[in-house]
Amino acid sequence: MASAPVSGADQDRVELLRSFLRARRLRLDRPDAGLLPRVGGRPGLSQDDLAEATGYSARIISQLEQGRLRSPSAQLLQAVATALRLDPDERHVLWMLATRSAPPAQRYATAADPVLTRLADQLNPHPALVTDVAWRVLAANRAVARWLVDFDRLEPDRRNFARWLFCDPHARHAMVDWECDFAADLLDDLRAAWARWPDDPALRSLVSGLRAQSPLVDRAWRDGAGIHPRRPGRTRALRRPGHTDPARAGDAGHHVRVEMTTLAPGRPDDERRLLVFLLPEGEEPAGPLSRDACSACGPSGGGR
C-alpha cells in the first residue's frame, strides 16, 4: 500500500474522500467503535481512534483519508467500514472514492419487496416478474401466469424462473426460438451471476441441478463463454396464450413480438431484478392461463 502523490485530476475525488471519512468519524464516539470512552476532550473519532479500532497504524489511516494510498486493500477498507458502522450504500461510496471501483459483494436480497411487487402488478397486462440473483421468483403478475406459467401453482421450491425455462417443456411452447433466444439469454445472465457470486449456495445448487436435468445447460456450461450482465432490452417473441403448440397450423400468426428488458437494482448488494415482457400496443389476450390451454403439453401437463 505505497503512498503516491495526488494528481490534479484526482483532487476532487480526494476532497470528497477526505470529507466523507471525516464526517463519518465525527458522528461516532469511541464506544461506538468498540473503544473505551475518552475522558474529556472533543466528541467524535480522531484518526488515532480509527487506527486503534481497525488495528492499522495512524499513518495508514491518515494516508487513506488524504487519498495518498495507491491501492488500499480490501481488508483495510472493510476494517474502516466496520469501525465507522457504514451501511451498504456508504460502504459502496467508500470503495468508489478510495479505489474507483465497486466493493466486493457480501450478500444479496432474497426477500420480496412490496414496491417491486406493486410495480410488477401495475405493469399488467405486460408480463413482469421479480427474481433474486438465483432466479427465485419473488413476485409475478397475472400476465406471467397467462403467457408463461402460474408460479403460484407450483411448489415453493420450484418457483424459479431458470428452472422453469430450462426444465419445463411448456417453456419451449410459450417461447418462440426458445433455445437460440431465451435459453441463450438466460445462460449468459446465469454465468454473469456465477462470476459475481461463485460461492453462493443457492446459485451452486441451481447450476448443478440444471446441469443434471438439462443436457443443453450442461453442454453450454462446459463449452459456452457468453456473459452479459445487465443486458439491455432485446426483441423476442412469445406465442399467444391458447396458441402455444408449435406444430399447430398457422402457428406463425400467433407469434407476438415483445420487448424483453431487465431493470437492475438501484442500490448495492441488492441484485433483485425486474424482468418485463412489453407487449405491442393493443395486445391484451383474454382466456385461460397459458399452460391450461396448451395442447402441446398433453393431458399430463408436461413438466408441471
C-alpha positions in Angstrom: 0.0 0.0 0.0 2.6 2.5 -1.1 1.7 6.2 -1.0 1.6 8.3 -4.1 1.2 12.0 -4.8 -2.3 13.1 -5.8 -2.7 14.4 -9.3 -4.8 17.4 -10.2 -7.4 15.2 -11.9 -7.9 13.2 -8.7 -8.1 16.2 -6.4 -11.9 16.5 -6.3 -12.3 12.8 -5.6 -9.7 13.0 -2.8 -11.5 16.0 -1.3 -14.8 14.0 -1.3 -13.0 11.0 0.3 -11.5 13.3 3.0 -14.8 14.9 3.7 -16.7 11.6 3.7 -14.3 9.9 6.2 -14.1 12.9 8.4 -17.9 13.3 8.6 -18.3 9.6 9.4 -15.6 9.7 12.1 -17.2 12.8 13.8 -20.7 11.2 14.0 -19.3 8.5 16.3 -17.7 8.4 19.7 -15.1 5.9 20.9 -17.6 3.4 22.5 -19.5 3.3 19.1 -16.3 1.9 17.6 -15.8 -0.6 20.5 -13.2 1.5 22.3 -13.0 2.7 25.9 -14.6 6.2 26.3 -12.4 9.2 26.2 -12.1 11.2 29.4 -12.7 14.8 28.4 -11.8 16.1 25.0 -14.0 16.7 22.0 -16.6 14.2 20.7 -16.1 12.1 17.6 -13.4 9.7 16.5 -9.9 11.0 15.7 -7.7 9.4 13.1 -5.8 7.9 16.0 -9.1 6.4 17.4 -9.9 4.9 14.0 -6.4 3.4 13.8 -6.9 1.8 17.2 -10.4 0.5 16.2 -9.1 -1.0 12.9 -5.7 -2.3 14.0 -3.9 -0.2 11.4 -1.4 2.5 12.1 -2.4 6.1 12.3 -0.1 6.8 9.4 -2.1 4.4 7.1 -5.4 5.9 8.2 -4.1 9.4 7.5 -2.8 8.4 4.1 -6.1 6.8 3.3 -8.0 9.9 4.3 -5.7 12.1 2.3 -6.0 9.9 -0.8 -2.3 9.0 -0.8 -2.6 5.2 -0.8 -2.1 3.9 -4.3 -4.1 0.7 -3.8 -5.8 0.5 -0.4 -6.5 -3.1 0.4 -10.0 -4.6 0.7 -9.0 -5.6 4.2 -8.2 -2.0 5.2 -11.4 -0.6 3.6 -13.5 -3.3 5.3 -12.0 -2.6 8.7 -12.7 1.1 8.2 -16.2 0.4 7.1 -16.9 -1.8 10.1 -15.3 0.6 12.6 -17.3 3.5 11.2 -20.5 1.4 11.0 -21.1 2.2 7.4 -24.3 0.9 5.8 -24.2 -0.8 2.3 -24.6 2.5 0.4 -21.9 4.2 2.4 -19.6 1.2 2.0 -20.1 1.5 -1.7 -19.2 5.2 -1.6 -16.1 4.5 0.4 -14.8 1.9 -2.2 -15.6 4.1 -5.2 -13.8 7.1 -3.6 -10.8 5.1 -2.4 -10.4 2.7 -5.4 -12.7 4.0 -8.1 -14.3 0.5 -8.2 -17.2 -1.2 -6.5 -16.7 -3.1 -3.3 -16.8 -6.9 -3.4 -20.3 -8.2 -2.9 -21.2 -9.6 0.5 -24.8 -10.7 0.1 -27.8 -10.1 -2.0 -31.5 -9.6 -1.2 -33.7 -12.7 -1.3 -37.0 -11.3 0.2 -40.0 -10.0 -1.7 -40.1 -6.2 -1.9 -43.5 -4.6 -1.6 -42.6 -1.8 -4.1 -41.2 -4.1 -6.7 -44.3 -6.4 -6.3 -46.6 -3.5 -6.7 -44.7 -2.3 -9.8 -44.9 -5.7 -11.4 -48.7 -5.7 -10.7 -49.1 -2.3 -12.2 -47.4 -3.4 -15.4 -50.2 -5.9 -16.1 -51.2 -6.8 -18.9 -47.4 -6.9 -19.7 -45.8 -10.0 -18.1 -43.5 -8.9 -15.3 -41.7 -10.8 -12.6 -39.2 -10.1 -9.8 -36.4 -12.6 -9.0 -33.3 -12.6 -6.9 -29.8 -13.3 -8.3 -30.5 -17.1 -8.2 -33.7 -16.6 -10.3 -36.0 -17.5 -7.4 -39.4 -15.8 -8.3 -40.2 -13.3 -5.6 -43.3 -11.8 -7.4 -45.1 -12.3 -10.7 -48.2 -10.6 -12.1 -51.2 -12.3 -13.6 -49.9 -11.7 -17.1 -47.0 -14.0 -16.3 -49.5 -16.8 -15.5 -51.3 -16.1 -18.7 -48.4 -16.0 -21.1 -45.8 -18.2 -19.4 -46.6 -20.1 -16.1 -48.5 -19.6 -12.9 -45.7 -19.7 -10.3 -48.3 -19.5 -7.5 -49.5 -23.0 -8.5 -46.0 -24.5 -8.2 -44.4 -25.8 -5.0 -42.4 -23.1 -3.3 -39.0 -24.8 -4.1 -39.9 -24.9 -7.8 -40.7 -21.2 -8.2 -37.6 -20.5 -10.1 -37.6 -18.8 -13.5 -34.4 -20.5 -14.7 -35.6 -23.9 -13.6 -38.9 -23.4 -15.3 -37.3 -22.2 -18.5 -34.8 -25.0 -18.9 -36.7 -27.9 -17.3 -40.4 -27.4 -18.1 -41.4 -28.4 -21.7 -44.1 -25.7 -21.7 -41.3 -23.0 -21.9 -40.5 -24.3 -25.4 -44.1 -24.0 -26.3 -44.7 -20.5 -24.9 -41.4 -19.0 -26.2 -40.6 -18.8 -29.9 -37.0 -19.7 -30.7 -36.6 -20.9 -27.2 -33.1 -22.2 -27.5 -31.5 -19.5 -29.6 -33.1 -16.6 -27.8 -34.5 -17.2 -24.4 -32.2 -20.1 -23.2 -29.1 -18.3 -24.6 -30.0 -15.1 -22.9 -30.6 -16.7 -19.5 -27.4 -18.8 -19.7 -25.4 -15.6 -20.3 -27.1 -13.9 -17.3 -26.5 -17.0 -15.2 -22.8 -17.1 -16.0 -22.6 -13.4 -15.0 -24.3 -14.1 -11.7 -22.0 -17.0 -11.1 -19.0 -14.8 -11.8 -20.2 -12.3 -9.1 -21.3 -15.0 -6.6 -19.2 -18.2 -7.2 -19.5 -19.5 -3.7 -23.2 -18.8 -3.2 -25.0 -22.0 -2.1 -28.3 -21.1 -3.9 -26.5 -20.4 -7.2 -24.3 -23.5 -6.9 -27.4 -25.7 -6.2 -29.3 -24.1 -9.2 -26.5 -24.6 -11.6 -25.7 -28.2 -10.6 -29.4 -29.1 -10.7 -29.8 -27.5 -14.1 -26.7 -29.3 -15.5 -28.1 -32.6 -14.2 -31.5 -32.1 -15.7 -30.8 -30.3 -18.9 -28.2 -31.6 -21.5 -28.4 -28.1 -23.1 -27.3 -26.4 -19.9 -24.6 -29.0 -19.2 -23.1 -28.6 -22.7 -23.4 -24.9 -22.7 -21.8 -24.5 -19.3 -18.8 -26.5 -20.4 -18.4 -25.0 -23.9 -20.0 -21.6 -23.8 -18.4 -18.3 -22.9 -21.1 -15.7 -23.1 -21.5 -13.4 -20.2 -23.8 -10.4 -20.4 -24.6 -8.8 -17.0 -27.3 -6.1 -17.1 -28.2 -7.0 -20.7 -30.2 -4.1 -22.4 -33.6 -4.6 -23.9 -34.0 -7.0 -26.8 -36.8 -8.1 -29.0 -38.1 -11.7 -28.6 -41.3 -13.5 -29.5 -43.9 -15.3 -27.3 -46.8 -17.4 -28.5 -50.2 -16.0 -27.8 -52.0 -17.8 -24.9 -54.2 -20.6 -26.3 -52.0 -21.0 -29.3 -48.8 -22.4 -27.8 -48.5 -25.6 -29.9 -45.5 -25.0 -32.3 -46.9 -27.8 -34.6 -50.3 -26.2 -34.9 -51.4 -24.9 -38.3 -51.0 -21.1 -38.5 -48.5 -21.1 -35.6 -46.6 -18.1 -37.0 -49.7 -16.0 -37.0 -49.7 -16.2 -33.2 -46.1 -15.1 -32.6 -46.2 -11.9 -30.6 -43.1 -9.7 -30.7 -42.2 -8.4 -27.2 -39.6 -6.1 -25.9 -37.8 -8.0 -23.2 -35.9 -5.9 -20.7 -34.3 -6.3 -17.3 -34.3 -3.5 -14.8 -31.3 -3.6 -12.4 -31.4 -2.7 -8.7 -30.8 0.9 -7.6 -28.7 0.1 -4.6 -25.6 -2.0 -3.9 -25.8 -5.6 -2.7 -29.4 -6.0 -3.9 -29.3 -7.9 -7.2 -33.1 -8.3 -7.4 -34.2 -7.9 -11.0 -37.5 -6.9 -12.6 -37.9 -8.8 -15.8 -40.6 -7.4 -18.2 -42.0 -8.5 -21.5 -43.5 -5.4 -23.1 -46.4 -6.4 -25.4 -47.3 -4.5 -28.6 -49.9 -1.8 -28.3 -53.4 -3.3 -28.1 -52.2 -6.8 -27.3 -54.3 -7.9 -24.3 -55.4 -11.5 -24.8 -58.2 -13.0 -22.7 -58.8 -16.6 -22.0 -57.3 -19.3 -19.8 -53.8 -19.5 -18.4 -51.1 -20.4 -20.9 -50.4 -24.0 -19.7 -54.1 -24.8 -19.2 -54.8 -24.0 -22.9 -51.6 -25.7 -24.3 -52.5 -28.8 -26.3 -48.8 -29.4 -26.9 -48.2 -30.1 -23.2 -50.6 -33.1 -23.4 -53.1 -34.3 -20.8 -50.3 -35.0 -18.3 -49.4 -31.3 -18.1 -45.8 -31.8 -19.3 -43.2 -30.9 -16.7 -45.6 -29.5 -14.3 
